[in-house]
Amino acid sequence: MTLSDNQSAPLAVTAQSPSLVCQYPAAPADAVISWFSQRLQFETDCSDVHSALSSGADDFVLLDVRGEAAYARSHVPGALNLPHRQISPATLQALPQQRLLVVYCAGPHCNGADQAALKIARLGYPVKMMVGGLQGYQDEGFPLATGAEDQAALAQCGC
């Protein structure tokens, strides 16, 4: 069902107790605004990353934080590979400290991106996580790359 400007969603009213969806009331609008405004400071989505990369944006660096073998099998085109267990001041040295780093791992079942984001933030770099990881990117129908890419060149261009 698609709603247009002239339509409203049908309301199903029953005498039964509230559904599990409505078991707890929705938060007030100001709390919702605060929650989602804060959340968007920590994450971005696959569609926005793809759109930015496709348009040549250079205001962030995309980091695939999975292992080298996983990266070689498939990754987001233009992503640098920096396994989360290898993140350190030395491994981040080639990246501009002011530029946003966007991290991703395999998908929702993996917390490698969370671990990477925490390490990166502790080292003083701005960081966000790409929600859904590689699985989400692929689910959106975006193409993946395989094999190794020139990591030094990607770090220089910031894409």
N, C-alpha and C positions, 0 to 999 in steps of 0.2 A: 504494500500500500504506500503510495506517495501522496503527501499532503501538498496542496497548492495554497496560494494565499487566500483563496476563497473557501477553503474547506477547513473543517475542524475534525479532530480525531473523535471517533465514536467512544462514548463512555459506557462501560459495562457496569451497571449498578446492581449489586446483589445484596440480599439480606444476610449473607454469610459473613463470618468474621473476615478481617482484612487478609489479603494474600500475603505470602512470605515477602513479596516485594514491598508491601506497605506496612509490614509489621513494625518498623521503626519509622518515625516521621522524617521527612526530608529536612535538611538543615536550612536555616534562614538564608536568604539571598546573600547577605553580607558575609556570612561564613563560607558559602559556596564560592563567592568571588575570591575571597582570601585563599582558600584551599587550592583552587585551580590556578590562580596567579602564581602561587608559590611552586606548585607542581611543574608548571611550564618553565620555571627557572632551572629545573633539574633534568628535563628530558625533552626530546624532540622525536618526531615520528619518521618512519621510513619514507613516506611520501614527500615530506619537506626536505629530507636529505637528498632524495633522488632529484627533485626539482632544482635544488640549489646546485648540485653537481652538474646537472644537465645544462644549467644556464651559465656555468663557469664561475660560480661564486668562489671567492678565495678568502672568506672571512672565518673559515674554520678548517681544521684538519681532521679527517675521519680516520680513526684507529680501529682496526680489527684486532681485538685483544686475545684471540684464540691462538693456539699453537701454530707453528710453521707448517706442519703437514695439513692441518685443517684449512689454513689460509690458501695453500697451494691447490687444494681440491676445489674450492670456490670461495669467492669474496666479493664484496661490493667493489665495482670498478673505481679505481682511484684511492682506495683505502690503503693506508700504511699498515704493515703488520708489526705489532709490538705486543707479544704475549704478556698478559697481566702479571705473571710471576717475574717478568724481567724488567718491570717498570722501576726506575731508579733515577736519581738526579743525572747520572751519566747517560742513560738511554734517552732521556727527554732533552738533553742538552742541544740537540740539533733542531728542536722545535721552538718557534717563537713563543716566549712565555706569555705574551699578551693575547695571542690568538686562541680562540675557543677550540678545545679538543672535544670531539664527539666520539664516544666509544661504543662498540657493540661486540657481542659475543654470539653464540649459536642461536639463542632465542630465549623465550620465557623460562625454559627449564634450566638455564645456565646463569650463574651469578658472577661470571667472570667480568662482565662489564661493571657490575656494582663494585667489585673489588678493585678494578682498574680506576674507576672514578674516584673512589676514596683515596687511593694512593696518589693519584694525580692532583687532587685538591690539596692533600697534605703537603705536596711539593710546590704549591702556590700557583698552579695553572688553573684557568677557568675550564670547566668541564661540564658536559651534559652526556646523557646516555640516549642512544637511539632505541626507543621502545620496540620490542619485538625481535631485535637482533637480525641475524642473517635470515632466519626463518620468516620473520615478518616481512623483510625486504622481498624475499622470494614469493611469499604469499600475495604480495601486491602485484606480482607479475613483472617486476623489474629484472633486467638481465643481470647475470652474475659473470664475473671474470674467473679465469683459472690460471694456475701457474704463478710464477713470481713476477712482480713488477719492480721497476727501478725505484727502490725505497729512497735513495738519496735525492733523486729528481722530484719525487712526490713531496718530500719534506721541504724542498726549496720552494715549490710552487704553492704549497699550502692547500692543495686540493685533496 
